């Protein structure tokens, strides 16, 4: 039994109290005295040359302080990209400038051209209508294949083409993979689209800039997953503000899902304008604006080939992808289709030879970057679809084909450069089949059939790399940042503790789970522990929260800092009890001399540290506060088996998701309730991708899904109750808590499970459908049924 | 400008607003009741749900002037008199019915009128009622569970499968 409030306990979240009573403090809830309001005027065309901008009329409007255009940013840097990818031929990726406001050309719908700053939001909006902007429309590059052809419209005139990079991995395997595919007994080929998505955290982005001329200090309040990263990128690369003069605060943040990792132009704008105007400047995104300015996700077009020998062993895998970068390189965009994608192509399988080719393409669309899973959903989707298709072509069970090829011995070095430390894929598969009542499926299918419906069951077995990441490794791979995490454990004189973490919570519940870990380690009540995050003025330099890294990297940093605190506290306790340091044990908040009943309480030791009257000052410094930076030795590798059961109406093509089961291996779990919740949310987003979500552009590059009227978000009626389980735990071997991370799993494993289920249903119904691209909206499923029917005739 | 007067969370308030000022803007900007959130601009998401004369209203779809003379309740007015969480709020915490918390005020306001009108809703009833409230974090699972629990019912997997 876990201890109340300790590791393994489903402690209720302390942050809920403020969220449930309306007392949360999100960025838009912050109002700075004297603030002004920024309204961004954005391009309504995909591609065009700016002939002229006349600001006079707008600046004459009531309440307007100034209209900003790119002219005001001469000398400022562009929004930087944090990852350099090298092409197969050894050349660096093409990296165009990403200006804060459009310079000369607009390159996507939503590209900011000018900003009106006024006394009120309404005045800023009104004045924006009076702005005269003359744009010469140009043909747009939208389709990735077409964008790479000779003569295609050029997104950036100063680049040689729309190709950002042509990446091959592992290049040394290329020929061997080609040979193995030629020699294979069977090759299954699949072409598919990983649909473009919009992350859509419910809180739209906000940025408030404030400047104090007395101290030359800037403050930025922003909806960010990683305030220190924003401070570094914006200060060093865009506005040339030294870090000690720049404070970035990310208070309560209403969801992120990746899209709040990146440094955005709006953040730099409000920071710059606050100084220029000597007034605070606030910008709050509308939802429609979010659709055309938040970085999008996914958008891959892929061909995958899986080679098998005569005994159905996987012998080689080759995959070729076009990845959309959009019009500019968002902060981590280049890493997503490469290192976060190619390194996961082994999945759960011992395929000996793998080659991944990715061409990243500039198009006249919103920049694309990491969205929940980031590269790993794209890898898992194609792999789990092609394995399912292979099973069907070979007439074997998709469960058995997977099992036959599972990796079973750990550690396992994949042919795509990563080493899985632990896992037990048969165990999660067993658990999945048990919890989803797989053996009872045929009975349920018969029942559906009697009602004229087609029932299907789909499986996907995923792996992901989390706990991002060993800094020296990612540095070799092109990252322009370290990926450690930090924590300061500050023990107060009376024994309560403040933990300052570089991690950031935007729904994950750090304030609760991180306190559980400290409570467990020291044995004091969790109510005595506070977790501070989201403010560069209060926390040590940290890299923030994404890639399911908080507990694995941030939690590890906190454990290391707490270990230092405990070691020092034991020395103090030893002095107080006149004992040898090595004999001191800490349990339940009491320091005891081993084998005796002599003890001293936690609070007595902490008080001694700060009131050092009876204290060995010549040996130990007063105070009790330690900081640790933790750089992980390896990624962590959560894995699991997901199962989806659907019913298809063959008359209409409508699909109902009846049940979804997730059997995950997250290693050790700090708070099972929170972990289950993370899986629920991830699965719902994955079902959303598979069933309804689609960010759509027309042929001219017009964004046609720019509101919740046009972009289908999963609602309560679109998803079933979920069955989730994390009992098949193989603890991570290289971090102190044995944790792997759980934030993205649901979104990674679920799309292929859903699509596999629908294909299964159609096949069982006698429709020979090989694949349908997501989202599986009724018209697409219906069309596939019609095509299969016609082919049979 | 229009001078308006209304009762918000039991307290008389007055204000002067433009004709185009939305109720949600009045609540957030003039009254600084920032618990009511704005998640979209097409009245789809439900983050701004409040009660006006006891009925759920998306505060982005009503002008402040329209609420003149009426009684408005926001999330700030939902806790028990002693400040403790009410039954529905407590159920949301007990069942982890929220993550980032942004949609949560709207969810609580919706759940309140649902349970008033339908004290023992089925899972389907709950999901249908929440059609106008988008949550991106929870996948709705624990929201449904929380509302079930607040109504004194347990979520029974077997019964759900049979539905």
Interface residues (C-beta under 8 A of the other chain):
Chain A: X12 X13 X15 X16 X17 X18 X19 X20 X21 X22 X23 X24 X25 X26 X28 X29 X31 X122 X200 X201 X202 X203 X204 X252 X253 X254 X255 X257 X284 X286 X287 X288 X506 X507 X508 X509 X659 X673 X674 X676 X677 X680 X681 X682 X683 X684 X685 X707 X708 X709 X713 X714 X715 X716 X717 X719 X720 X721 X722 X723 X746
Chain B: X18 X20 X28 X29 X32 X33 X34 X35 X36 X37 X38 X39 X40 X41 X42 X44 X45 X47 X74 X75 X76 X78 X79 X85 X89 X92 X93 X94 X96 X98 X99 X100 X101 X102 X103 X104 X105 X108 X123 X126 X127 X128 X130 X131 X133 X134 X135 X136 X137 X138 X139 X140 X141 X142 X143 X144 X155 X157 X160 X161
